[in-house]
Amino acid sequence: MKTRIPLLNTLFIGMITLFSACQPTNKQDNNKDVVIEKAAVDSFKTLVGAQANATGRLSGEAMHLLGQVSDGAVSPDGKTVLYGVSYGDIALNKRNRELFTVNIDGTNKKQLTHSAKSEGDAQWINEGKAIAFIYDNQIWQMNADGSERRQIAIYSRPIEGFQFSPDGKKVLFISTVPSVKPSSEIYPDLDKASGRIIDSLMYKHWDEWVESVPHPFVADFDANKGLVNIIDLLEGEPFESPMRPWGGIEQLAWSPDGQTIAYTSRKKTGKAYAQSTNSDIYLYDIATKTTKNLTEGMMGYDQNPAFSADSQYIAWQSMERDGYEADKNRLFVQHLPTGERREMTTYFDYNVDAFCWDKAHTIYFVANKLGTNQLFKLDALAPVLENEGSITKLTEGVHDYASVSYATNTLIGLRKSMSCPPEVYAVNLTDRSQTNISQENTDLLAQITMGRVEERWIKTTLGEDMLTWVMYPPDFDPAKKYPAILYCQGGPQNTVSQFWSTRWNLQIMAAHDYIIVAPNRHGVPGFGQKWNEQISGDYAGQNMKDYFSAIDALAKEPFVDETRLGCTGASYGGFSVYWLAGNHNKRFKAFWAHAGIFNVEAQYLETEEMWFADWDLGGAFWDKSNYTAQKSFANSPHKFVDKWDTPIAISHGELDFRILASQGMMAFNAAQLRGIPSRMLIYPNENHWISQPQNGVLFYREFFRWFDTYLK
């Protein structure tokens, strides 16, 4: 057994010293939050670089200190990009985001904010002369150079997102309204009672008790008074817009002429809400204060509306079937004056994940095709041609784009890979060159040796080709034999693309001298809708065979020690680990499952989004005539515990309402009672993910302490 010594101990001390030196000398100092000053950032990079030079590899500690780039808003003149960067302070267990600008050619990078709390939702206003943003849950403004910062609007509740109208005279913003009465209001004499009185679904969602819902508000903006004449677009309605938990300001849009607001809402409550994905796009007329359902009769998710520059057309993403959250994400365009509607991606067998208009009628979008997220374009007015003939692919490479915005002859997007966190890239539409213009982590990453990422196509038991990413340790020596870890993807309908994650970072795993095997098994998008849909109702079927095909193929390589194989995954990947633990025929020597489903029957009644459970499992376990459901529940991992014979570690967050922590506790108890070597890492203050820096570092330390024990 080999155990790595925890890294960056001296870095923690250096971080505390640097942050203390950079804290402002006003009351904000009491917040003990991170202030990103240039001197501190440069010093961090020096310290992390020193650690990288010492080890030559990425660590969990260093990863949490890398700058996390977000946003990417293009100025009205198309010359400047506004974006955010967050850094972590492991000692303070916090992250903080500051705002930066850079010219579209990558020159003249400036840090605009130096604050004790994060700035977010930053956008250009006043024809690019100023920037508005959310700070401390309210709207603030500063000049384009960061000067004259001031609060310009205040609301009685936190503001979650906003957009100024094109003429700057109105503000569309998101805030919440109460959706249930607390028990103290029902019984005023019990003012200290904490009990929640619940009469219907959905009373919890992902990581929160549903006691309020987001609503879109529109208000006149007065430079002296702030928000006046505030109107709730859903006044008196118990519905949410945008939709929890993922929806933000992108689910609402101003028309360029300022006459219309489009918003996304699933106008259902209770059981109907919990069982349906049927959201719609609504158009609110500013002048008449009336609302029209644009997508009535379209039964799946309809969301993320965006108007063309001339306000004549509106585009949105749409899924066809109610209840199927992993259905193909299509792109629709409608001509507003005539109502003519067209699906633009009929012959494109992949999801449209994000999109934008240019100044005319070209739409640029992000889609995952064959394992990487690339940029594409189409003409919204041109005929839709078969075999993707009307769609042009613009980028190539082993990377993922996560967003896209238009500037003159240039696209701006966040790009990442398994070997690099997100950075702002400019894509030249003439020569299609891709340029990193934020350069936030370039110097640091140059000091770290990353593992080589290899694209492999492995045959499944059905004879199909399956893309499997193989990651090698830094300084890989083909003459040596390495232990290998099979990575099982969550979702289940999530592509193993070129993702960068602080929760599941494959480079950190490879840096500990493991070969990482990450297959795009059946049930992930990016390989056609048939491949994606195969997993529904078949959790323990073909995709489990795909896992075996991938790890068996790599185990035959001379540089892999087939006697030292591990397996890990989260969410559906955690389900996979639990199921494989009872069916792996002694392939693996150790497992680690995070936030996984162990008992499918319990999960059916513990989770919140019933549309997901009904679609993917096939229905309720008490429906004995439902073959698909009965097959799903018969293959629950807990039914194979009698075959467990391999050490297993389990981690879970107690704030996880998607898959309750009791699932992990049941699995741990089962392993303990069966005498299987086992360990549990439980987080009282984490949800389905691990978001806090110290908890993330703890995860990786325990992860490698566990696998090193059994695989080294």
Summary of the structure (lengths in Angstrom):
residues: 712
radius of gyration: 25.5
end to end distance: 4.7
largest distance: 75.4
contacts: 2462
relative contact order: 0.08
helix: 22%
strand: 32%
